[in-house]
């Protein structure tokens, strides 16, 4: 066997082994000597995605070697089908004017094809594996692994301090898909992301898709303002012929990375920007949150609350405080609202410190049932002791509405404590979606049938809909304090007019009307003038521990102010 052939073949294989992936020029260079020894005129590789593409002649081809003297009539072809149905045709031509290949030479050509096809398949699969590892197939863009890889390189080189990380979530994109269709929705998403991609002109910058409508970008600090501008709201045209367009916005978490003495790791970047993005998504006040150390402390506090909650429930650390509802005519207690306080390690934790945290998960539902059970225990004790008992309202989070067993759970707790249903009122807040509204309607109707009163809490705050009281059979309408005028002379202004007619409407519909946030004698007078007979607020009482509230239940107790 020819020494020149073996040397060239060995060199070809060695060079291919050194290539990390299929580089066209390097592969061509690697085979040049072997092609000369084998007397090859041309080496062409034709690729089809599948058999259908082959039948239609849809292919891509590359010429790896061309001596300029190829004999098209003297050639060897081999067709190879890969495991993923990709078809590759290797076409090798002899040299014009030279003797035909001997049998041994043809065997060597076949060996060359076998080696080239083996390495080509290896390179192709490596490229496919790399793409699957570092790319999101849905939008054909980078994924989280590529972000972490890029961040690792920048952290290791000490250049990460020049960058900012932005994690964003497209707002209401499921609604966009419903409105324009999923295919058009994908087009809109690509166009929107493309606006940010257009800002990327540095090899260290990138934008990636984490999943769904959640994205992450690593970009030079000086471009941060431009990125935030796009994410804050950009009109995307999706049908130029008809001029159809849609405004796309996002909730945004930002970590402006600065060089510090501390070592910054890619996981630190992810943790911090994700924390800011989570807070932005859950915040009713803002769509953009910047990470800082205070945010980290708040997250630490959140984690402590969540960690301590199960044991606190078990130890019955959560206490019921009762804020009286007062009949402004008789100045006697007409009811009360049960409010939660947490006695933890000797400190009374205000609800603002733990309720918003528990509302981020299902823990708030457990607390709601705990509070209902505690109230029922108190009512049963008052009844057993022959005390005067009034109806107590208990708040339930909207998260409870997703439970199909909510109504049964409420009734089970009340009946387990042997409490007459007339002494319990369930307070629920306004809903924001059609699905929630249907769930709310089902729950309200069921409680009504069971003889349990219901009230709509904080009516007038946010985006109240008259459908809320038109479609649902409430017993009580609790007016938010924002509706109540502060001064007598405000009664003739717009705020006063709204309050007057809301009370009148509720009464004509047969609803009991309660005004929250009553703090002054003038406000009590406004209530009396508008025939809103029940008041709740600091003017009469703050939320009281159970022992203090029990004194207000005395039938002889009258508020003298």
C-alpha positions in Angstrom: 0.0 0.0 0.0 1.3 3.4 -1.0 3.2 5.2 1.8 2.1 8.6 0.3 -1.5 7.5 0.5 -1.2 6.3 4.1 0.6 9.5 5.2 -2.1 11.7 3.5 -5.0 9.7 4.9 -3.5 9.8 8.4 -2.9 13.6 8.1 -6.5 14.0 6.9 -7.9 12.1 9.8 -5.7 13.9 12.3 -6.6 17.4 11.1 -10.4 16.5 11.2 -10.0 15.2 14.7 -8.5 18.6 15.7 -11.5 20.5 14.4 -14.2 21.3 17.1 -16.9 21.7 14.4 -17.3 21.6 10.6 -15.4 24.6 9.4 -15.7 24.6 5.6 -12.3 26.2 4.8 -10.4 24.1 7.4 -12.1 20.9 6.1 -11.1 21.8 2.5 -7.6 22.5 3.6 -7.4 19.2 5.5 -8.4 17.1 2.5 -6.3 18.8 -0.1 -3.2 16.6 0.1 -5.2 13.4 0.1 -7.3 14.5 -2.9 -4.0 15.1 -4.8 -2.7 11.7 -3.9 -6.0 10.0 -4.9 -6.1 11.9 -8.1 -9.5 13.6 -7.4 -10.8 16.3 -9.6 -13.6 17.5 -7.4 -15.3 16.7 -4.0 -18.8 17.9 -3.8 -21.3 17.3 -0.9 -25.1 17.8 -1.6 -27.5 17.8 1.4 -31.3 17.4 1.5 -33.4 17.9 4.6 -35.5 14.8 3.9 -36.7 12.6 1.0 -39.4 15.2 0.1 -36.8 17.8 -0.4 -34.7 15.4 -2.5 -37.7 14.7 -4.8 -38.3 18.5 -5.2 -34.6 19.1 -5.8 -34.4 21.4 -2.7 -30.8 21.1 -1.6 -27.7 22.8 -0.4 -24.3 22.0 -1.8 -20.6 22.7 -1.1 -17.6 22.0 -3.1 -14.8 21.1 -0.7 -12.1 20.5 -3.4 -11.8 21.5 -7.1 -8.6 20.9 -9.1 -10.1 22.7 -12.0 -9.8 19.6 -14.2 -12.8 17.5 -13.0 -14.1 14.8 -15.2 -17.9 14.9 -14.8 -18.3 11.5 -16.5 -15.9 9.7 -14.2 -17.3 10.0 -10.7 -18.3 8.1 -7.6 -21.4 8.9 -5.7 -22.7 7.7 -2.3 -26.1 8.5 -0.8 -26.3 8.4 3.0 -29.4 8.8 5.1 -28.9 10.0 8.7 -30.9 9.0 11.7 -32.9 12.2 11.5 -33.8 11.6 7.8 -31.2 14.1 6.5 -29.9 12.9 3.1 -26.3 13.5 2.1 -24.9 12.7 -1.3 -21.1 12.6 -1.7 -20.0 13.1 -5.3 -16.3 12.5 -6.2 -15.0 13.2 -9.7 -11.8 12.0 -11.3 -9.3 14.2 -13.2 -9.9 14.9 -16.9 -7.3 13.2 -19.2 -5.8 10.9 -16.5 -6.1 7.1 -16.5 -9.2 5.6 -14.9 -9.0 4.7 -11.3 -7.8 1.2 -10.5 -9.9 -1.0 -8.3 -7.5 -0.3 -5.4 -7.9 3.5 -6.1 -11.7 3.1 -6.1 -11.5 1.4 -2.8 -9.4 4.2 -1.5 -11.9 6.8 -2.8 -14.7 4.9 -0.9 -12.6 4.9 2.2 -12.2 8.7 1.8 -15.9 9.1 1.5 -16.5 6.9 4.6 -14.0 9.0 6.6 -15.5 12.3 5.3 -19.1 11.2 5.9 -18.2 10.0 9.5 -16.7 13.3 10.4 -19.3 15.3 8.6 -22.0 13.5 10.6 -20.1 14.0 13.8 -19.7 17.7 13.1 -23.4 18.0 12.1 -24.6 16.2 15.3 -22.2 18.4 17.3 -23.6 21.5 15.8 -27.2 20.2 16.3 -26.4 19.4 20.0 -24.8 22.8 20.4 -27.9 24.5 18.9 -30.3 22.4 21.1 -28.2 23.3 24.1 -27.7 27.0 23.6 -30.7 28.0 21.4 -34.4 28.4 21.9 -36.0 26.6 18.9 -39.3 28.5 19.1 -37.8 31.8 18.2 -34.4 30.6 17.0 -32.5 32.7 19.5 -30.2 32.2 22.5 -31.5 30.5 25.6 -30.6 30.7 29.3 -27.5 28.4 29.0 -25.9 30.8 26.5 -26.6 33.7 28.8 -24.9 31.9 31.7 -22.0 30.9 29.4 -21.6 34.5 28.3 -21.9 35.9 31.8 -19.3 33.4 33.1 -16.8 34.6 30.4 -17.4 38.3 31.4 -17.2 37.6 35.1 -13.9 35.6 34.7 -12.4 38.4 32.6 -13.4 41.1 35.0 -15.4 43.0 32.3 -18.9 42.3 33.8 -18.9 45.7 35.5 -19.6 47.3 32.1 -22.9 45.5 31.7 -26.5 45.5 32.9 -28.8 42.5 33.0 -32.5 43.0 32.2 -35.1 40.3 32.7 -38.5 41.1 31.3 -41.9 39.5 31.0 -44.2 40.6 28.1 -47.5 41.8 29.7 -50.8 40.1 28.8 -49.2 38.2 25.9 -51.7 35.4 26.2 -54.4 37.9 25.5 -52.4 39.1 22.4 -52.3 35.5 21.2 -56.1 35.2 21.7 -56.7 38.4 19.8 -54.5 38.0 16.8 -53.8 34.2 16.8 -50.7 32.3 17.9 -48.8 32.6 14.6 -49.3 36.3 14.4 -48.5 36.6 18.1 -45.2 34.9 17.4 -44.5 37.3 14.6 -45.2 40.2 17.0 -43.0 38.8 19.6 -40.1 38.4 17.1 -40.5 41.9 15.9 -40.5 43.3 19.4 -37.5 41.3 20.5 -35.8 42.3 17.2 -35.9 45.9 18.3 -33.6 45.0 21.3 -31.5 42.7 19.2 -30.9 45.7 16.8 -29.1 47.4 19.7 -26.6 44.6 20.1 -23.4 45.3 18.3 -20.9 43.8 20.7 -20.0 40.1 20.7 -20.4 40.0 24.5 -23.9 41.3 24.4 -26.9 39.0 23.9 -30.6 38.5 24.4 -32.1 35.2 25.2 -35.4 33.6 25.8 -36.0 31.8 29.2 -39.4 30.4 28.1 -42.8 31.6 27.1 -42.9 35.4 27.1 -39.9 35.8 29.5 -36.6 37.1 28.2 -33.2 38.1 29.5 -30.6 40.4 28.0 -27.0 41.3 28.9 -26.2 44.6 27.4 -23.7 47.4 27.8 -24.7 49.9 30.5 -24.9 52.9 28.1 -27.7 51.1 26.2 -29.8 50.4 29.2 -32.0 53.5 28.8 -32.8 52.5 25.2 -33.7 49.0 26.2 -36.0 50.2 29.0 -37.6 52.7 26.5 -38.5 49.8 24.2 -39.8 47.6 27.0 -41.9 50.4 28.5 -44.2 50.4 25.5 -43.7 50.0 21.7 -46.2 49.9 19.0 -45.7 46.8 16.7 -47.2 46.8 13.2 -48.2 43.2 12.4 -50.2 43.9 9.2 -48.7 46.6 7.1 -51.3 46.3 4.4 -54.2 47.0 6.8 -52.1 49.2 9.2 -52.9 46.9 12.1 -50.7 47.4 15.1 -50.6 46.6 18.8 -48.8 48.1 21.9 -46.5 45.7 23.6 -45.2 46.4 27.1 -43.3 44.5 29.7 -42.6 44.2 33.4 -38.9 44.8 33.9 -36.3 43.7 36.4 -32.9 45.4 36.1 -29.5 44.6 37.7 -27.0 47.3 36.8 -23.8 45.4 37.5 -21.0 47.4 39.0 -17.4 46.4 39.7 -16.9 45.7 43.3 -14.4 44.0 45.6 -16.8 41.0 45.8 -16.6 38.3 43.2 -19.6 38.4 40.9 -20.8 35.0 39.6 -23.3 34.3 36.8 -25.7 32.8 39.5 -25.5 36.1 41.4 -26.6 38.0 38.3 -29.5 35.6 37.7 -30.6 35.7 41.3 -30.6 39.5 41.5 -32.2 40.3 38.2 -34.8 37.6 38.7 -35.7 39.0 42.1 -36.2 42.5 40.6 -38.3 41.0 37.8 -40.5 39.0 40.2 -41.2 42.1 42.3 -41.9 44.1 39.2 -44.4 41.5 37.9 -46.2 41.4 41.3 -46.2 45.1 41.9 -49.4 47.0 41.3 -47.5 50.4 41.4 -44.7 49.9 38.9 -43.6 47.9 35.9 -39.8 48.4 36.5 -37.7 47.5 39.5 -33.9 48.0 39.9 -32.0 45.6 42.1 -30.3 47.1 45.1 -29.1 45.9 48.6 -32.4 47.0 50.2 -34.2 44.7 47.7 -32.0 41.9 48.9 -32.9 42.6 52.5 -36.6 42.6 51.7 -36.2 39.3 49.9 -34.4 37.9 52.9 -37.3 39.1 55.1 -39.8 37.6 52.7 -38.0 34.2 52.9 -38.0 34.4 56.7 -41.8 35.1 56.7 -42.5 32.2 54.4 -40.2 29.9 56.4 -41.7 30.8 59.8 -45.4 30.7 58.6 -46.0 26.9 59.0 -44.8 26.9 62.6 -46.6 30.1 63.4 -49.9 28.6 62.2 -49.2 25.5 64.3 -48.4 27.6 67.4 -51.5 29.8 66.8 -49.3 32.9 66.8 -51.8 34.7 64.5 -54.3 36.7 66.6 -57.8 38.0 65.7 -58.3 41.7 66.2 -61.8 43.1 65.8 -62.7 46.5 64.4 -66.2 47.5 65.4 -68.9 48.5 62.9 -71.0 51.2 64.6 -74.6 52.2 64.0 -74.3 56.0 63.9 -77.9 56.4 65.1 -77.7 54.3 68.2 -73.9 54.6 68.6 -73.8 50.8 69.4 -71.8 48.0 67.9 -73.6 46.6 64.9 -70.9 44.2 63.8 -67.2 43.9 63.4 -64.4 43.0 60.9 -61.9 40.4 61.9 -58.4 41.5 61.2 -55.1 39.5 61.5 -52.1 40.4 63.7 -49.1 38.2 64.3 -47.5 37.9 67.7 -44.0 36.6 66.8 -41.1 36.4 69.3 -42.8 39.0 71.6 -43.4 41.5 68.8 -46.8 42.3 67.3 -46.1 42.1 63.5 -48.4 44.5 61.5 -50.2 42.9 58.6 -48.4 45.1 56.1 -45.2 43.1 56.8 -46.6 39.6 56.2 -49.9 39.7 54.3 -48.5 40.9 51.0 -45.8 38.1 51.2 -48.3 35.4 52.0 -50.5 36.7 49.1 -47.7 35.7 46.7 -48.5 32.0 47.3 -51.1 29.7 48.7 -50.2 30.4 52.3 -52.7 33.3 52.4 -55.5 30.7 51.8 -54.3 28.7 54.8 -54.3 31.9 56.9 -57.9 32.8 55.7 -59.3 29.5 57.0 -57.3 29.8 60.2 -58.9 33.2 60.8 -62.4 32.0 60.0 -61.9 29.1 62.4 -60.6 31.5 65.1 -63.6 33.8 64.7 -66.0 30.9 64.9 -64.3 29.7 68.1 -64.8 33.2 69.6 -68.5 33.4 68.5 -69.2 30.0 70.0 -67.6 31.0 73.3 -69.7 34.3 73.3 -72.9 32.3 72.7 -72.1 29.8 75.4 -71.4 32.6 77.9 -74.7 34.3 77.0 -73.0 37.4 75.6 -74.5 39.7 73.0 -73.2 38.5 69.6 -73.0 40.5 66.3 -72.2 39.4 62.8 -68.4 39.2 62.1 -67.0 39.7 58.7 -63.9 37.6 57.6 -61.8 38.5 54.6 -61.0 35.9 52.0 -58.2 36.4 49.4 -59.1 36.2 45.7 -56.7 33.2 45.4 -59.3 31.1 47.2 -61.7 31.5 44.3 -59.7 29.0 42.3 -60.6 26.2 44.7 -63.6 24.2 43.8 -64.0 23.3 47.5 -64.1 26.8 48.8 -67.8 27.0 49.7 -67.7 23.5 51.3 -64.6 24.4 53.3 -66.2 27.6 54.6 -69.4 25.8 55.7 -67.5 22.9 57.2 -65.5 25.3 59.5 -68.6 27.2 60.6 -70.6 24.0 61.3 -67.7 22.3 63.0 -67.7 25.1 65.5 -71.5 25.0 65.8 -72.0 28.6 64.8 -75.3 29.8 63.3 -74.6 31.0 59.8 -76.2 34.4 60.4 -73.2 35.4 62.5 -70.7 35.1 59.7 -70.1 37.5 56.8 -67.6 36.7 54.1 -65.8 39.7 52.6 -64.4 39.4 49.0 -62.7 42.1 46.9 -63.4 43.0 43.3 -62.3 40.6 40.6 -60.2 41.5 37.5 -60.9 38.8 35.0 -64.0 37.0 33.5 -62.8 33.7 35.0 -62.5 35.2 38.5 -65.9 36.8 38.0 -67.6 33.5 37.2 -65.9 31.8 40.2 -67.0 34.7 42.4 -70.6 34.4 41.2 -70.7 30.7 41.9 -69.3 31.2 45.5 -71.6 34.1 46.3 -74.7 32.2 45.2 -73.7 29.2 47.2 -73.1 31.1 50.4 -76.4 32.9 50.0 -78.2 29.6 49.7 -76.5 28.5 52.9 -77.6 31.6 54.7 -74.1 33.1 55.0 -73.9 36.9 54.3 -71.4 38.2 51.8 -69.9 41.7 51.3 -67.9 43.3 48.5 -64.9 44.9 50.2 -63.2 48.2 49.2 -65.9 49.0 46.7 -64.9 52.1 44.7 -61.2 51.4 44.7 -59.4 50.4 41.5 -61.7 49.8 38.5 -65.1 49.0 40.1 -67.8 47.7 37.7 -71.5 48.1 38.3 -71.7 44.5 37.1 -70.1 43.5 40.4 -73.3 44.5 42.3 -75.7 44.1 39.4 -74.9 40.4 38.7 -74.0 39.2 42.2 -76.4 38.7 45.1 -74.4 40.5 47.8 -75.8 41.4 51.2 -73.4 44.2 52.1 -71.6 46.9 50.1 -68.5 48.2 51.9 -67.5 51.6 50.5 -63.8 52.3 50.4 -62.6 55.3 52.3 -61.5 57.0 49.1 -65.2 57.5 48.2 -66.0 59.2 51.5 -65.7 63.1 51.5 -63.5 64.5 54.2 -65.3 67.8 54.7 -69.0 68.9 54.6 -68.4 71.3 51.7 -67.0 68.3 49.7 -70.5 66.9 49.7 -71.5 69.2 46.8 -68.4 68.4 44.8 -67.9 65.5 42.5 -66.6 63.2 45.2 -69.7 64.0 47.4 -72.1 63.4 44.5 -70.5 60.0 43.8 -70.8 59.0 47.4 -74.4 60.2 47.7 -75.6 58.3 44.6 -73.6 55.1 45.4 -75.2 54.9 48.9 -78.7 55.6 47.4 -78.2 53.0 44.7 -77.1 50.4 47.2 -80.0 51.0 49.4 -82.5 50.9 46.6 -81.0 47.5 45.6 -81.6 46.3 49.2 -77.9 46.2 50.1 -76.6 47.1 53.6 -74.2 50.0 53.1 -71.1 50.4 55.3 -68.5 53.2 55.0 -64.9 52.4 55.9 -62.2 54.8 57.0 -64.5 57.1 59.1 -62.2 59.3 61.1 -63.9 62.6 61.9 -67.2 64.0 63.2 -67.8 65.7 59.9 -67.6 62.4 58.1 -70.1 60.9 60.5 -72.4 63.8 59.7 -72.0 63.2 56.0 -73.0 59.5 56.5 -76.1 60.6 58.5 -77.1 63.1 55.8 -76.8 60.4 53.1 -78.6 57.7 55.3 -75.5 55.5 55.4 -76.1 54.2 58.9 -73.1 51.9 59.5 -69.5 53.3 60.0 -66.2 51.6 60.5 -63.1 53.6 61.3 -60.7 55.2 63.8 -63.3 57.8 64.9 -65.0 55.0 66.8 -62.4 52.4 67.3 -59.2 50.9 66.0 -58.9 47.2 65.6 -59.1 45.7 69.2 -57.8 42.6 70.9 -60.5 40.2 71.6 -60.6 41.1 75.3 -61.2 44.7 74.5 -63.7 44.0 71.8 -65.8 41.9 74.2 -66.4 45.0 76.3 -68.0 46.6 73.3 -70.4 43.7 73.0 -72.1 44.7 76.2 -75.6 45.7 75.3 -75.2 48.8 77.5 -72.1 50.0 75.8 -72.6 53.2 73.8 -70.0 55.3 72.0 -70.3 58.7 73.6 -68.4 60.7 71.0 
